């Protein structure tokens, strides 16, 4: 293993250690999502997926 891979692994571990406690507290303080909130995420993702399928069919 070279030093770049070791440094990257250490950096990822440090980021995880710093992010997860804050993420846990943010999840506790957040509001519950409603169906309307989820649909505002699902519809754009579905449109992008359909667009990608259309582009691949055209090639």
FENRA-V858150 format. One record per pair of residues at least 6 apart in sequence whose ideal C-beta (glycine too) atoms are under 8 Angstrom apart, sorted by the first residue. I is the first residue (numbers start at 1). J is the second residue. Records with the same first field share a line. If there is no record, write none. Layout:
I: J / J
This chain:
none
